[in-house]
Amino acid sequence: MKSDRLVIFAVLFLSVGVGLIFGYCHGSTGLSFSTSVAETKLAVDITTMGAPVLAGVPLIGLGALLLFLALIAAIVSQFRPREPQRVADEPVKRREPFGE
């Protein structure tokens, strides 16, 4: 089983889903630095409403599932025996002896 098609579709679904969620986002972000590392914080508020949520969340889930299946397919393909390489069907050229 080839995993390349699964990876392509997984990335496609994930990117469309995340694009819908963040494209119609009405949220905010905030970063506050402090003198101590323990008091430094990052706050991300993602608020998306309506149809982009209903389409984006299932697309992200489907993309994550396809990415997991691609990982399983890639692992399984490592343990399968490889097929021997085929030689091209070219005619064999005869070598002419020297001096003729």
Contacts in CASP RR format, 6 or more apart in sequence:
PFRMAT RR
TARGET T0000
AUTHOR 0000-0000-0000
METHOD contacts of the structure
MODEL  1
MKSDRLVIFAVLFLSVGVGLIFGYCHGSTGLSFSTSVAETKLAVDITTMG
APVLAGVPLIGLGALLLFLALIAAIVSQFRPREPQRVADEPVKRREPFGE
1 73 0 8 1.000
1 76 0 8 1.000
1 77 0 8 1.000
2 73 0 8 1.000
2 77 0 8 1.000
3 70 0 8 1.000
3 71 0 8 1.000
3 73 0 8 1.000
3 74 0 8 1.000
3 77 0 8 1.000
6 66 0 8 1.000
6 67 0 8 1.000
6 69 0 8 1.000
6 70 0 8 1.000
6 73 0 8 1.000
7 66 0 8 1.000
7 67 0 8 1.000
7 70 0 8 1.000
9 63 0 8 1.000
9 66 0 8 1.000
10 63 0 8 1.000
10 64 0 8 1.000
10 66 0 8 1.000
10 67 0 8 1.000
10 70 0 8 1.000
11 67 0 8 1.000
13 59 0 8 1.000
13 60 0 8 1.000
13 61 0 8 1.000
13 62 0 8 1.000
13 63 0 8 1.000
13 66 0 8 1.000
14 59 0 8 1.000
14 60 0 8 1.000
14 63 0 8 1.000
14 64 0 8 1.000
14 67 0 8 1.000
16 56 0 8 1.000
16 59 0 8 1.000
17 55 0 8 1.000
17 56 0 8 1.000
17 57 0 8 1.000
17 59 0 8 1.000
17 60 0 8 1.000
18 56 0 8 1.000
18 60 0 8 1.000
19 56 0 8 1.000
20 48 0 8 1.000
20 52 0 8 1.000
20 55 0 8 1.000
20 56 0 8 1.000
20 59 0 8 1.000
21 46 0 8 1.000
21 48 0 8 1.000
21 52 0 8 1.000
21 53 0 8 1.000
21 56 0 8 1.000
21 57 0 8 1.000
21 60 0 8 1.000
22 46 0 8 1.000
22 48 0 8 1.000
23 48 0 8 1.000
23 52 0 8 1.000
24 48 0 8 1.000
24 49 0 8 1.000
24 50 0 8 1.000
24 52 0 8 1.000
25 46 0 8 1.000
25 47 0 8 1.000
25 48 0 8 1.000
26 47 0 8 1.000
26 48 0 8 1.000
26 49 0 8 1.000
27 45 0 8 1.000
27 46 0 8 1.000
27 47 0 8 1.000
28 45 0 8 1.000
29 42 0 8 1.000
29 43 0 8 1.000
29 44 0 8 1.000
29 45 0 8 1.000
30 42 0 8 1.000
30 43 0 8 1.000
30 44 0 8 1.000
31 41 0 8 1.000
31 42 0 8 1.000
31 43 0 8 1.000
32 40 0 8 1.000
32 41 0 8 1.000
33 40 0 8 1.000
34 40 0 8 1.000
END
